Amino acid sequence: MNLQELITPVAKFIEWTFQTVLVPMSNPFNLGVILLGLAGIALWLRKQGQFSAEAREKGGII
C-alpha cells in the first residue's frame, strides 16, 4: 500500500463534495448575500435620511 492509494479516495470525495454540494448551493447563497446587502443599504439610507431631517430641524446642518 502506497500513499497514492490513500490520497486518491480522499481527493475523489472532496471533488464529489464540490460538485454535488457546494456548486449547486453557490447561486442561492450568493443571491441571499446580495439581497441582504441591498436590504441593509436601503435600511441605512432610510435611517440616514431620518437623521438628516432631524438635524435640519434642530439646526445641526448648515
N, CA, C and O atoms as a GROMACS GRO file, in nm:
protein
  248
    1MET      N    1   0.086  -0.118   0.000
    1MET     CA    2   0.000   0.000   0.000
    1MET      C    3   0.090   0.124   0.000
    1MET      O    4   0.177   0.139   0.085
    2ASN      N    5   0.067   0.209  -0.096
    2ASN     CA    6   0.145   0.332  -0.102
    2ASN      C    7   0.056   0.453  -0.071
    2ASN      O    8  -0.064   0.440  -0.051
    3LEU      N    9   0.119   0.568  -0.068
    3LEU     CA   10   0.048   0.691  -0.030
    3LEU      C   11  -0.060   0.729  -0.132
    3LEU      O   12  -0.164   0.784  -0.096
    4GLN      N   13  -0.036   0.700  -0.258
    4GLN     CA   14  -0.133   0.732  -0.363
    4GLN      C   15  -0.266   0.660  -0.340
    4GLN      O   16  -0.372   0.716  -0.369
    5GLU      N   17  -0.262   0.540  -0.290
    5GLU     CA   18  -0.385   0.465  -0.264
    5GLU      C   19  -0.464   0.524  -0.148
    5GLU      O   20  -0.585   0.502  -0.138
    6LEU      N   21  -0.398   0.597  -0.062
    6LEU     CA   22  -0.468   0.663   0.050
    6LEU      C   23  -0.522   0.800   0.010
    6LEU      O   24  -0.630   0.841   0.054
    7ILE      N   25  -0.448   0.870  -0.072
    7ILE     CA   26  -0.484   1.008  -0.108
    7ILE      C   27  -0.594   1.012  -0.214
    7ILE      O   28  -0.680   1.100  -0.210
    8THR      N   29  -0.593   0.919  -0.309
    8THR     CA   30  -0.690   0.921  -0.419
    8THR      C   31  -0.836   0.916  -0.371
    8THR      O   32  -0.916   0.996  -0.420
    9PRO      N   33  -0.875   0.828  -0.279
    9PRO     CA   34  -1.015   0.831  -0.234
    9PRO      C   35  -1.054   0.961  -0.163
    9PRO      O   36  -1.167   1.008  -0.177
   10VAL      N   37  -0.961   1.017  -0.089
   10VAL     CA   38  -0.988   1.145  -0.022
   10VAL      C   39  -1.009   1.254  -0.127
   10VAL      O   40  -1.100   1.336  -0.115
   11ALA      N   41  -0.925   1.256  -0.227
   11ALA     CA   42  -0.937   1.356  -0.334
   11ALA      C   43  -1.068   1.339  -0.410
   11ALA      O   44  -1.134   1.438  -0.441
   12LYS      N   45  -1.106   1.216  -0.439
   12LYS     CA   46  -1.233   1.191  -0.508
   12LYS      C   47  -1.351   1.236  -0.423
   12LYS      O   48  -1.448   1.291  -0.475
   13PHE      N   49  -1.345   1.212  -0.292
   13PHE     CA   50  -1.453   1.256  -0.203
   13PHE      C   51  -1.464   1.408  -0.199
   13PHE      O   52  -1.574   1.462  -0.202
   14ILE      N   53  -1.350   1.477  -0.194
   14ILE     CA   54  -1.352   1.624  -0.194
   14ILE      C   55  -1.408   1.677  -0.325
   14ILE      O   56  -1.486   1.772  -0.326
   15GLU      N   57  -1.368   1.616  -0.436
   15GLU     CA   58  -1.419   1.657  -0.567
   15GLU      C   59  -1.570   1.633  -0.575
   15GLU      O   60  -1.643   1.718  -0.626
   16TRP      N   61  -1.616   1.519  -0.526
   16TRP     CA   62  -1.760   1.489  -0.525
   16TRP      C   63  -1.835   1.590  -0.440
   16TRP      O   64  -1.944   1.634  -0.478
   17THR      N   65  -1.777   1.628  -0.325
   17THR     CA   66  -1.841   1.725  -0.237
   17THR      C   67  -1.859   1.859  -0.308
   17THR      O   68  -1.966   1.920  -0.300
   18PHE      N   69  -1.756   1.905  -0.378
   18PHE     CA   70  -1.768   2.030  -0.451
   18PHE      C   71  -1.875   2.023  -0.560
   18PHE      O   72  -1.953   2.117  -0.576
   19GLN      N   73  -1.878   1.913  -0.633
   19GLN     CA   74  -1.970   1.903  -0.746
   19GLN      C   75  -2.115   1.884  -0.702
   19GLN      O   76  -2.205   1.935  -0.769
   20THR      N   77  -2.140   1.816  -0.593
   20THR     CA   78  -2.278   1.784  -0.555
   20THR      C   79  -2.334   1.874  -0.445
   20THR      O   80  -2.456   1.885  -0.431
   21VAL      N   81  -2.248   1.937  -0.368
   21VAL     CA   82  -2.298   2.018  -0.256
   21VAL      C   83  -2.267   2.166  -0.276
   21VAL      O   84  -2.358   2.249  -0.276
   22LEU      N   85  -2.141   2.199  -0.295
   22LEU     CA   86  -2.102   2.340  -0.294
   22LEU      C   87  -2.141   2.416  -0.421
   22LEU      O   88  -2.186   2.530  -0.412
   23VAL      N   89  -2.126   2.355  -0.537
   23VAL     CA   90  -2.159   2.426  -0.662
   23VAL      C   91  -2.310   2.454  -0.671
   23VAL      O   92  -2.346   2.568  -0.702
   24PRO      N   93  -2.400   2.357  -0.646
   24PRO     CA   94  -2.543   2.390  -0.652
   24PRO      C   95  -2.586   2.490  -0.544
   24PRO      O   96  -2.683   2.563  -0.563
   25MET      N   97  -2.515   2.492  -0.434
   25MET     CA   98  -2.551   2.581  -0.324
   25MET      C   99  -2.501   2.724  -0.348
   25MET      O  100  -2.550   2.817  -0.283
   26SER      N  101  -2.406   2.742  -0.436
   26SER     CA  102  -2.341   2.873  -0.450
   26SER      C  103  -2.435   2.981  -0.504
   26SER      O  104  -2.432   3.093  -0.455
   27ASN      N  105  -2.518   2.950  -0.604
   27ASN     CA  106  -2.605   3.054  -0.660
   27ASN      C  107  -2.708   3.105  -0.560
   27ASN      O  108  -2.720   3.227  -0.546
   28PRO      N  109  -2.782   3.021  -0.489
   28PRO     CA  110  -2.876   3.075  -0.391
   28PRO      C  111  -2.806   3.150  -0.277
   28PRO      O  112  -2.858   3.250  -0.227
   29PHE      N  113  -2.690   3.101  -0.236
   29PHE     CA  114  -2.616   3.169  -0.129
   29PHE      C  115  -2.572   3.308  -0.175
   29PHE      O  116  -2.587   3.405  -0.102
   30ASN      N  117  -2.517   3.317  -0.296
   30ASN     CA  118  -2.474   3.447  -0.348
   30ASN      C  119  -2.593   3.542  -0.362
   30ASN      O  120  -2.581   3.660  -0.330
   31LEU      N  121  -2.706   3.491  -0.410
   31LEU     CA  122  -2.826   3.573  -0.422
   31LEU      C  123  -2.871   3.623  -0.285
   31LEU      O  124  -2.910   3.739  -0.270
   32GLY      N  125  -2.866   3.534  -0.185
   32GLY     CA  126  -2.903   3.574  -0.049
   32GLY      C  127  -2.814   3.683   0.006
   32GLY      O  128  -2.862   3.777   0.070
   33VAL      N  129  -2.684   3.672  -0.018
   33VAL     CA  130  -2.590   3.774   0.030
   33VAL      C  131  -2.616   3.907  -0.040
   33VAL      O  132  -2.613   4.012   0.025
   34ILE      N  133  -2.641   3.904  -0.169
   34ILE     CA  134  -2.668   4.027  -0.243
   34ILE      C  135  -2.798   4.092  -0.194
   34ILE      O  136  -2.803   4.213  -0.173
   35LEU      N  137  -2.902   4.012  -0.175
   35LEU     CA  138  -3.030   4.066  -0.127
   35LEU      C  139  -3.017   4.123   0.015
   35LEU      O  140  -3.074   4.227   0.046
   36LEU      N  141  -2.943   4.054   0.099
   36LEU     CA  142  -2.918   4.104   0.234
   36LEU      C  143  -2.843   4.236   0.230
   36LEU      O  144  -2.874   4.327   0.307
   37GLY      N  145  -2.745   4.246   0.144
   37GLY     CA  146  -2.670   4.371   0.128
   37GLY      C  147  -2.758   4.485   0.078
   37GLY      O  148  -2.750   4.597   0.128
   38LEU      N  149  -2.843   4.457  -0.020
   38LEU     CA  150  -2.932   4.560  -0.071
   38LEU      C  151  -3.033   4.605   0.035
   38LEU      O  152  -3.064   4.724   0.045
   39ALA      N  153  -3.084   4.511   0.114
   39ALA     CA  154  -3.176   4.546   0.221
   39ALA      C  155  -3.105   4.631   0.326
   39ALA      O  156  -3.163   4.726   0.379
   40GLY      N  157  -2.981   4.597   0.357
   40GLY     CA  158  -2.904   4.675   0.453
   40GLY      C  159  -2.877   4.816   0.404
   40GLY      O  160  -2.885   4.911   0.481
   41ILE      N  161  -2.845   4.830   0.276
   41ILE     CA  162  -2.821   4.963   0.219
   41ILE      C  163  -2.949   5.044   0.222
   41ILE      O  164  -2.946   5.163   0.256
   42ALA      N  165  -3.063   4.983   0.188
   42ALA     CA  166  -3.191   5.054   0.190
   42ALA      C  167  -3.224   5.100   0.332
   42ALA      O  168  -3.268   5.214   0.352
   43LEU      N  169  -3.204   5.013   0.428
   43LEU     CA  170  -3.230   5.049   0.568
   43LEU      C  171  -3.138   5.162   0.613
   43LEU      O  172  -3.183   5.257   0.678
   44TRP      N  173  -3.011   5.152   0.578
   44TRP     CA  174  -2.915   5.254   0.617
   44TRP      C  175  -2.950   5.390   0.554
   44TRP      O  176  -2.944   5.493   0.621
   45LEU      N  177  -2.986   5.392   0.425
   45LEU     CA  178  -3.021   5.517   0.359
   45LEU      C  179  -3.148   5.578   0.419
   45LEU      O  180  -3.158   5.700   0.433
   46ARG      N  181  -3.244   5.494   0.455
   46ARG     CA  182  -3.366   5.543   0.518
   46ARG      C  183  -3.336   5.608   0.653
   46ARG      O  184  -3.383   5.719   0.682
   47LYS      N  185  -3.256   5.539   0.736
   47LYS     CA  186  -3.219   5.594   0.866
   47LYS      C  187  -3.137   5.722   0.850
   47LYS      O  188  -3.154   5.816   0.927
   48GLN      N  189  -3.047   5.724   0.752
   48GLN     CA  190  -2.965   5.843   0.729
   48GLN      C  191  -3.052   5.961   0.690
   48GLN      O  192  -3.026   6.074   0.731
   49GLY      N  193  -3.156   5.936   0.610
   49GLY     CA  194  -3.249   6.043   0.574
   49GLY      C  195  -3.324   6.095   0.696
   49GLY      O  196  -3.347   6.216   0.708
   50GLN      N  197  -3.362   6.005   0.786
   50GLN     CA  198  -3.430   6.048   0.909
   50GLN      C  199  -3.336   6.130   0.997
   50GLN      O  200  -3.378   6.231   1.054
   51PHE      N  201  -3.211   6.087   1.010
   51PHE     CA  202  -3.115   6.162   1.092
   51PHE      C  203  -3.087   6.299   1.031
   51PHE      O  204  -3.076   6.398   1.104
   52SER      N  205  -3.076   6.306   0.900
   52SER     CA  206  -3.052   6.435   0.834
   52SER      C  207  -3.171   6.528   0.851
   52SER      O  208  -3.152   6.647   0.876
   53ALA      N  209  -3.293   6.477   0.840
   53ALA     CA  210  -3.412   6.560   0.858
   53ALA      C  211  -3.419   6.612   1.001
   53ALA      O  212  -3.453   6.729   1.023
   54GLU      N  213  -3.388   6.528   1.098
   54GLU     CA  214  -3.389   6.570   1.237
   54GLU      C  215  -3.282   6.676   1.262
   54GLU      O  216  -3.306   6.771   1.336
   55ALA      N  217  -3.165   6.661   1.202
   55ALA     CA  218  -3.059   6.759   1.219
   55ALA      C  219  -3.096   6.891   1.154
   55ALA      O  220  -3.063   6.997   1.207
   56ARG      N  221  -3.164   6.887   1.040
   56ARG     CA  222  -3.206   7.012   0.976
   56ARG      C  223  -3.307   7.086   1.064
   56ARG      O  224  -3.301   7.209   1.075
   57GLU      N  225  -3.399   7.013   1.127
   57GLU     CA  226  -3.498   7.075   1.214
   57GLU      C  227  -3.434   7.138   1.336
   57GLU      O  228  -3.479   7.243   1.381
   58LYS      N  229  -3.332   7.078   1.389
   58LYS     CA  230  -3.266   7.128   1.509
   58LYS      C  231  -3.152   7.223   1.477
   58LYS      O  232  -3.090   7.276   1.569
   59GLY      N  233  -3.124   7.245   1.350
   59GLY     CA  234  -3.018   7.338   1.312
   59GLY      C  235  -2.879   7.277   1.316
   59GLY      O  236  -2.781   7.350   1.325
   60GLY      N  237  -2.870   7.148   1.311
   60GLY     CA  238  -2.740   7.082   1.316
   60GLY      C  239  -2.668   7.082   1.183
   60GLY      O  240  -2.545   7.065   1.179
   61ILE      N  241  -2.741   7.099   1.074
   61ILE     CA  242  -2.680   7.102   0.940
   61ILE      C  243  -2.688   7.244   0.888
   61ILE      O  244  -2.794   7.308   0.892
   62ILE      N  245  -2.577   7.293   0.839
   62ILE     CA  246  -2.573   7.432   0.790
   62ILE      C  247  -2.632   7.441   0.652
   62ILE      O  248  -2.637   7.550   0.594
   0.00000   0.00000   0.00000
